Amino acid sequence: MNSVNQVDMLKENKGSLIDGSITSPLGFLAGGLFCGIKRKRLDLAWLYSEVPATAAAVYTTNLFQAPPLKVTQDSIQSGGKIQGVIVNSGNANACTGEEGLKNALLMRRKFAEHIGVREHLIAVSSTGIIGEQLPIEKIEKGILNMTDFYQQNDATDFETAILTTDTFVKHACTELEIDGKTVTIGGAAKGSGMIHPNMATMLAFITTDANIQQDALNQSLKKVTDETFNMITVDGDTSTNDTVLILANGKAGNKELTPAHPKWHAFEQCVKLVCQSLAKQIARDGEGATKLIEVQVKSAESDQDAKKVAKSIVGSNLVKAAIYGEDPNWGRIIAAIGYSGIELDPTKINVSLGPYKLLENGLPYPFSEKEATNYLQQNETIQIFVDLSAASGNAVAWGCDLTYDYVKINASYRT
């Protein structure tokens, strides 16, 4: 589980993943360094655009929103532009009251002063332990050590510095042609535990050199997030700091993108491609996980119904434990379908585990348990297919198996 296959879905003339990172789009620099929050690991990251970038963000649905989210919201609402992002790991600065808010504001101000831009052009993110005050002096010193962005430019350092319990860095990149210009979209993310649909303990940063209208960017991000990051789960917990931030600096030189542009759909699909890859990497890196679980639901009454069923299955602890135990126990799958909260006809449901049909029209289908077990044993990505035979609604969700190591990791998280 410490490597990720970057070949993904959604090719179809809508772009494909390429080697690259958040610094692949024109005009973006990034890096990371050690400032002393964590033990001998990079823990302070920065992202910089050479010009102010059109910005949009989506945040956690948890009512305990951490101070960094409020500061970032304030920055984006002040003008819709962001030029720099400062991120620390090891401390979430969550449930920290007025002092926590002051520290988040100080992070914004110190980074803005250091790079010579207005405060409201800075976004702030934090991730790590909840309920402890931020060691702000260490972060201030770390910011001063960011001496030469061009010399320190290293996307891998950024990807590393934002991690907590992750076991590998997560990035994705794609490009497409718009108005005769090459437009690039890159992304980086962190997330391993406290992952659940409707955001999770995850941070995702997307960059693009596209020229795009802010309202269009905002609506597109919400739509894409709902189809990607909101379709993953690891453990059913929704955290306090979750943010997906997208920056578009216009350096590619294309005509302004809006939904009326002939390449709008292609651009949105490429953003989705990057976000879907990052979401799957997060699910694959679930704490203690050994397998990625992908649930595809089709022929539901609506896409929303399909999403509910897919999330119900991929979030079931019994399904997750069965996958870890390499047990093709389809009873756990239909139980999760049954309590998903949608109306359905049990006599029309078909279920398959990879290439093996388990259920047909709501009844057991003869299959080789040995072959199905071998499928579970020999594959890192496990696919479950559900056909509800109702209408045309479809959805895909991702998660991971539930292992002994998940308990070990979270039992000793603060030690």
C-alpha positions as CSV (number, residue, x, y, z in Angstrom):
1,M,0.0,0.0,0.0
2,N,3.0,2.4,-0.3
3,S,2.8,2.9,-4.0
4,V,0.0,4.4,-6.2
5,N,-0.9,3.6,-9.8
6,Q,-1.4,7.0,-11.5
7,V,-3.2,5.4,-14.5
8,D,-6.8,6.3,-13.7
9,M,-10.3,6.6,-15.2
10,L,-12.1,9.3,-17.3
11,K,-9.7,9.3,-20.3
12,E,-12.2,9.4,-23.2
13,N,-10.8,12.5,-24.9
14,K,-11.2,14.5,-21.7
15,G,-7.6,14.2,-20.6
16,S,-5.5,11.7,-18.9
17,L,-3.1,11.8,-15.9
18,I,0.5,12.7,-16.6
19,D,3.6,13.0,-14.5
20,G,3.3,16.3,-12.6
21,S,2.4,18.1,-9.4
22,I,1.0,21.3,-8.0
23,T,4.0,23.2,-9.5
24,S,3.4,21.9,-13.0
25,P,0.9,24.7,-14.0
26,L,2.7,27.9,-15.0
27,G,3.5,30.4,-12.3
28,F,3.3,28.1,-9.2
29,L,6.0,27.4,-6.7
30,A,5.8,25.2,-3.6
31,G,8.0,23.7,-0.9
32,G,8.3,22.4,2.7
33,L,10.6,22.4,5.6
34,F,11.0,21.3,9.2
35,C,10.1,23.8,11.9
36,G,9.9,21.6,14.9
37,I,6.2,20.8,15.3
38,K,6.8,17.1,14.5
39,R,9.7,14.9,15.3
40,K,12.4,15.3,12.6
41,R,9.8,15.4,9.8
42,L,8.9,18.2,7.4
43,D,5.9,20.0,9.0
44,L,5.6,23.4,7.3
45,A,4.6,23.8,3.7
46,W,4.0,26.8,1.4
47,L,2.4,27.3,-2.0
48,Y,2.9,30.5,-4.0
49,S,1.5,31.9,-7.2
50,E,3.5,34.5,-9.1
51,V,0.3,36.5,-9.5
52,P,-2.9,36.6,-7.5
53,A,-5.0,33.6,-8.4
54,T,-8.7,33.2,-8.6
55,A,-9.7,31.0,-5.7
56,A,-12.5,28.8,-4.5
57,A,-12.7,26.4,-1.6
58,V,-15.0,23.7,0.0
59,Y,-14.8,23.0,3.7
60,T,-15.7,20.4,6.3
61,T,-19.4,20.0,7.3
62,N,-18.3,19.4,10.9
63,L,-19.7,22.2,13.1
64,F,-16.4,22.5,15.0
65,Q,-14.6,24.3,12.2
66,A,-11.0,25.1,13.1
67,P,-9.7,28.7,13.1
68,P,-7.5,28.2,9.9
69,L,-10.7,27.5,7.9
70,K,-12.2,30.7,9.1
71,V,-9.1,32.7,8.2
72,T,-9.1,31.1,4.7
73,Q,-12.8,31.8,4.3
74,D,-12.2,35.5,5.2
75,S,-9.3,35.8,2.7
76,I,-11.3,34.4,-0.2
77,Q,-14.4,36.4,0.7
78,S,-12.3,39.6,0.7
79,G,-11.7,39.5,-3.0
80,G,-11.8,36.0,-4.4
81,K,-8.0,35.9,-4.9
82,I,-5.2,34.0,-3.2
83,Q,-1.5,34.3,-3.9
84,G,0.1,32.2,-1.1
85,V,-0.9,29.3,1.1
86,I,0.8,28.4,4.4
87,V,0.2,24.9,5.8
88,N,1.4,23.2,9.0
89,S,1.0,19.6,10.0
90,G,1.3,18.0,13.5
91,N,-1.2,20.4,15.1
92,A,-4.7,21.1,13.8
93,N,-5.2,24.3,15.7
94,A,-8.8,23.1,16.3
95,C,-11.0,23.7,19.4
96,T,-8.4,26.3,20.5
97,G,-10.7,29.3,21.1
98,E,-9.7,32.9,20.7
99,E,-6.0,32.1,21.0
100,G,-6.2,29.6,18.2
101,L,-7.9,32.2,16.0
102,K,-5.2,34.8,16.8
103,N,-2.5,32.2,15.9
104,A,-4.1,31.5,12.6
105,L,-4.4,35.2,11.8
106,L,-0.7,35.6,12.8
107,M,0.3,32.8,10.5
108,R,-1.5,34.6,7.7
109,R,0.1,38.0,8.6
110,K,3.6,36.7,9.0
111,F,3.6,34.8,5.7
112,A,2.0,37.8,3.9
113,E,4.8,40.1,5.3
114,H,7.5,37.6,4.3
115,I,6.4,37.3,0.7
116,G,5.3,40.9,0.3
117,V,1.6,40.6,-0.4
118,R,-1.6,41.8,1.3
119,E,-2.9,39.6,4.2
120,H,-6.1,38.7,2.4
121,L,-4.1,37.1,-0.4
122,I,-3.1,34.3,2.0
123,A,-4.9,31.1,2.8
124,V,-4.0,29.1,6.0
125,S,-4.4,25.3,6.7
126,S,-3.5,23.2,9.7
127,T,-3.7,19.4,10.3
128,G,-2.8,17.1,13.2
129,I,-3.7,16.8,16.9
130,I,-6.9,18.6,18.0
131,G,-7.2,20.7,21.1
132,E,-3.6,21.8,21.6
133,Q,-2.5,25.4,21.0
134,L,-0.3,25.9,17.9
135,P,3.5,26.3,18.6
136,I,3.3,29.6,16.8
137,E,6.9,30.7,17.6
138,K,8.2,27.6,15.7
139,I,6.0,28.5,12.7
140,E,7.2,32.1,12.7
141,K,10.8,30.9,12.6
142,G,9.9,28.4,9.9
143,I,8.4,31.2,7.7
144,L,11.6,33.2,8.1
145,N,13.6,30.2,6.8
146,M,11.7,30.3,3.5
147,T,14.5,32.4,2.0
148,D,14.4,31.8,-1.7
149,F,11.3,30.4,-3.3
150,Y,13.0,29.6,-6.6
151,Q,15.8,27.8,-4.8
152,Q,13.5,26.0,-2.3
153,N,10.9,25.1,-4.9
154,D,10.1,21.4,-4.4
155,A,6.6,20.0,-4.8
156,T,7.6,16.7,-3.1
157,D,8.7,18.7,0.0
158,F,5.2,20.3,0.0
159,E,3.5,17.0,-0.4
160,T,5.6,15.5,2.5
161,A,5.2,18.5,4.9
162,I,1.4,18.3,4.9
163,L,1.2,14.6,5.9
164,T,0.1,13.2,9.3
165,T,-0.4,9.4,9.5
166,D,-0.2,9.0,5.7
167,T,2.2,6.4,4.4
168,F,2.8,8.1,1.0
169,V,2.6,11.5,-0.7
170,K,-0.4,12.1,-2.9
171,H,-0.4,14.1,-6.2
172,A,-2.0,14.1,-9.6
173,C,-1.7,16.2,-12.8
174,T,-3.3,16.5,-16.2
175,E,-3.4,19.0,-19.1
176,L,-5.6,19.9,-22.0
177,E,-5.7,22.4,-24.8
178,I,-8.0,25.4,-24.6
179,D,-8.0,28.2,-27.2
180,G,-4.7,26.9,-28.6
181,K,-3.1,27.1,-25.2
182,T,-1.9,24.2,-23.0
183,V,-3.8,24.4,-19.7
184,T,-2.4,22.3,-16.8
185,I,-4.1,21.2,-13.6
186,G,-2.1,19.8,-10.7
187,G,-3.0,18.7,-7.2
188,A,-1.6,17.5,-3.8
189,A,-3.5,16.1,-0.9
190,K,-3.1,14.5,2.5
191,G,-5.5,12.1,4.3
192,S,-5.4,8.7,5.9
193,G,-7.7,8.6,8.9
194,M,-10.9,10.4,10.1
195,I,-12.1,10.1,6.5
196,H,-15.8,10.1,5.7
197,P,-18.1,11.4,2.9
198,N,-18.8,15.1,3.1
199,M,-15.2,15.9,3.7
200,A,-12.8,14.3,6.1
201,T,-9.4,14.9,7.9
202,M,-8.0,15.8,4.5
203,L,-6.5,18.7,2.8
204,A,-6.4,19.0,-1.0
205,F,-4.8,21.8,-3.0
206,I,-5.5,22.1,-6.7
207,T,-3.6,24.5,-9.0
208,T,-4.2,25.5,-12.6
209,D,-2.9,28.1,-15.0
210,A,-6.3,28.4,-16.6
211,N,-8.0,31.8,-16.9
212,I,-11.4,31.2,-15.3
213,Q,-14.3,33.2,-13.9
214,Q,-14.5,33.0,-10.1
215,D,-18.2,32.0,-9.8
216,A,-17.7,29.3,-12.4
217,L,-14.7,28.0,-10.6
218,N,-16.6,27.9,-7.3
219,Q,-19.6,26.1,-8.7
220,S,-17.3,23.6,-10.5
221,L,-15.3,22.8,-7.4
222,K,-18.5,22.1,-5.4
223,K,-19.8,19.8,-8.1
224,V,-16.5,17.9,-8.5
225,T,-15.9,17.6,-4.8
226,D,-19.4,16.0,-4.4
227,E,-18.4,13.4,-7.0
228,T,-14.9,12.7,-5.7
229,F,-13.8,13.7,-2.2
230,N,-17.3,13.3,-0.9
231,M,-17.4,9.7,-2.2
232,I,-14.6,8.3,0.0
233,T,-14.7,6.9,3.5
234,V,-12.1,5.2,5.7
235,D,-13.7,5.1,9.2
236,G,-16.9,7.1,9.3
237,D,-15.4,10.1,11.1
238,T,-15.6,13.7,9.7
239,S,-12.9,16.0,11.0
240,T,-12.6,19.7,11.8
241,N,-10.0,21.1,9.4
242,D,-11.0,19.6,6.0
243,T,-10.4,21.9,3.0
244,V,-10.3,21.6,-0.8
245,L,-8.7,24.7,-2.2
246,I,-8.3,25.5,-5.9
247,L,-6.2,28.3,-7.4
248,A,-6.3,29.5,-11.0
249,N,-3.8,32.1,-12.0
250,G,-4.6,32.6,-15.7
251,K,-0.9,32.2,-16.8
252,A,-1.8,29.8,-19.6
253,G,-3.4,32.7,-21.5
254,N,-6.6,31.1,-22.6
255,K,-9.8,33.1,-23.0
256,E,-11.8,33.3,-19.8
257,L,-13.5,30.0,-19.0
258,T,-17.2,30.0,-18.1
259,P,-19.9,27.4,-18.6
260,A,-20.6,28.9,-22.0
261,H,-17.1,28.2,-23.3
262,P,-16.9,25.3,-25.7
263,K,-14.1,23.7,-23.6
264,W,-15.9,24.1,-20.3
265,H,-17.0,20.5,-19.9
266,A,-13.5,19.2,-20.9
267,F,-11.9,21.5,-18.3
268,E,-14.3,20.4,-15.6
269,Q,-13.7,16.8,-16.4
270,C,-10.0,17.3,-16.1
271,V,-10.4,18.9,-12.7
272,K,-12.5,15.9,-11.7
273,L,-9.8,13.6,-13.0
274,V,-7.2,15.1,-10.7
275,C,-9.6,15.2,-7.7
276,Q,-10.8,11.6,-8.3
277,S,-7.2,10.4,-8.4
278,L,-6.4,12.2,-5.1
279,A,-9.5,10.9,-3.5
280,K,-8.7,7.3,-4.5
281,Q,-5.2,7.7,-3.2
282,I,-6.5,8.9,0.2
283,A,-8.9,5.9,0.4
284,R,-6.1,3.6,-0.6
285,D,-3.9,5.0,2.2
286,G,-6.5,4.5,4.9
287,E,-4.9,3.9,8.3
288,G,-3.7,0.3,8.4
289,A,-5.4,-0.5,5.1
290,T,-4.2,-3.3,2.8
291,K,-6.9,-2.9,0.0
292,L,-8.8,-0.2,-1.8
293,I,-12.5,-0.9,-2.1
294,E,-14.4,0.5,-5.1
295,V,-18.2,0.3,-5.2
296,Q,-20.0,0.9,-8.4
297,V,-23.8,1.3,-8.3
298,K,-25.9,1.6,-11.4
299,S,-29.6,1.7,-12.5
300,A,-30.8,3.4,-9.3
301,E,-33.8,5.7,-9.3
302,S,-31.4,8.7,-9.2
303,D,-27.7,9.5,-8.9
304,Q,-28.5,10.6,-5.3
305,D,-29.9,7.1,-4.5
306,A,-26.9,5.5,-6.1
307,K,-24.6,7.6,-4.0
308,K,-26.4,6.6,-0.8
309,V,-26.1,2.9,-1.7
310,A,-22.4,3.2,-2.7
311,K,-21.5,5.1,0.5
312,S,-23.5,2.6,2.6
313,I,-21.5,-0.3,1.3
314,V,-18.1,1.2,1.3
315,G,-18.7,2.6,4.8
316,S,-19.9,-0.7,6.3
317,N,-17.4,-2.0,9.0
318,L,-18.7,-5.5,8.4
319,V,-18.0,-5.2,4.6
320,K,-14.6,-3.7,5.3
321,A,-13.7,-6.4,7.8
322,A,-14.8,-9.1,5.3
323,I,-12.6,-7.7,2.6
324,Y,-9.7,-7.6,5.0
325,G,-10.4,-11.3,6.0
326,E,-10.7,-12.2,2.3
327,D,-14.2,-13.5,2.8
328,P,-16.7,-13.2,-0.1
329,N,-19.6,-12.7,2.3
330,W,-22.3,-11.1,0.1
331,G,-24.8,-11.0,3.0
332,R,-22.9,-8.0,4.4
333,I,-23.2,-6.2,1.1
334,I,-26.9,-6.6,0.8
335,A,-27.4,-5.7,4.4
336,A,-25.6,-2.4,3.7
337,I,-27.8,-1.9,0.6
338,G,-30.9,-2.6,2.7
339,Y,-30.2,0.1,5.3
340,S,-28.9,2.7,2.9
341,G,-32.2,4.6,3.2
342,I,-33.5,4.4,-0.3
343,E,-36.6,2.7,-1.6
344,L,-35.8,-0.4,-3.7
345,D,-37.1,-3.7,-4.9
346,P,-35.0,-6.5,-3.3
347,T,-36.1,-8.9,-6.0
348,K,-34.4,-6.9,-8.8
349,I,-30.9,-6.5,-7.2
350,N,-27.8,-8.0,-8.7
351,V,-24.4,-8.0,-6.9
352,S,-21.0,-9.0,-8.2
353,L,-17.6,-9.1,-6.5
354,G,-15.1,-8.4,-9.2
355,P,-15.9,-10.8,-12.1
356,Y,-18.0,-13.1,-9.9
357,K,-21.7,-12.7,-9.7
358,L,-23.0,-13.3,-6.1
359,L,-26.6,-12.3,-6.3
360,E,-29.1,-12.3,-9.2
361,N,-32.6,-10.8,-8.8
362,G,-32.2,-10.8,-5.0
363,L,-31.3,-14.5,-4.8
364,P,-28.0,-16.3,-4.3
365,Y,-26.2,-17.0,-7.5
366,P,-24.0,-20.2,-7.8
367,F,-20.4,-19.1,-7.7
368,S,-17.0,-20.7,-6.7
369,E,-16.2,-19.4,-3.2
370,K,-12.6,-20.5,-3.8
371,E,-12.3,-18.4,-6.9
372,A,-13.9,-15.4,-5.2
373,T,-11.6,-15.8,-2.2
374,N,-8.6,-15.9,-4.6
375,Y,-9.8,-12.7,-6.2
376,L,-9.8,-11.0,-2.7
377,Q,-6.3,-12.5,-2.0
378,Q,-4.7,-11.5,-5.2
379,N,-5.9,-7.9,-5.8
380,E,-5.1,-4.7,-4.0
381,T,-8.2,-3.0,-5.5
382,I,-11.5,-4.8,-4.8
383,Q,-14.5,-3.9,-6.9
384,I,-18.1,-4.4,-5.9
385,F,-20.8,-4.0,-8.6
386,V,-24.4,-3.4,-7.7
387,D,-27.3,-3.2,-10.2
388,L,-30.5,-1.9,-8.7
389,S,-32.5,-2.4,-12.0
390,A,-34.6,0.7,-11.3
391,A,-33.7,3.6,-13.6
392,S,-30.5,5.3,-14.8
393,G,-28.9,6.7,-11.6
394,N,-25.2,5.9,-11.2
395,A,-22.4,6.5,-8.6
396,V,-19.0,5.3,-7.5
397,A,-17.5,5.4,-4.0
398,W,-14.2,4.4,-2.6
399,G,-12.9,3.1,0.8
400,C,-10.6,0.6,2.3
401,D,-10.6,-2.5,4.4
402,L,-10.6,-2.4,8.2
403,T,-7.6,-4.0,9.8
404,Y,-6.0,-4.6,13.2
405,D,-3.5,-1.8,12.4
406,Y,-6.2,0.8,12.2
407,V,-6.9,0.3,15.9
408,K,-3.2,0.3,16.8
409,I,-2.6,3.5,14.9
410,N,-5.5,5.4,16.5
411,A,-5.0,3.9,20.0
412,S,-1.6,5.5,20.1
413,Y,-2.1,8.6,17.9
414,R,-1.0,11.1,20.4
415,T,2.0,9.1,21.7
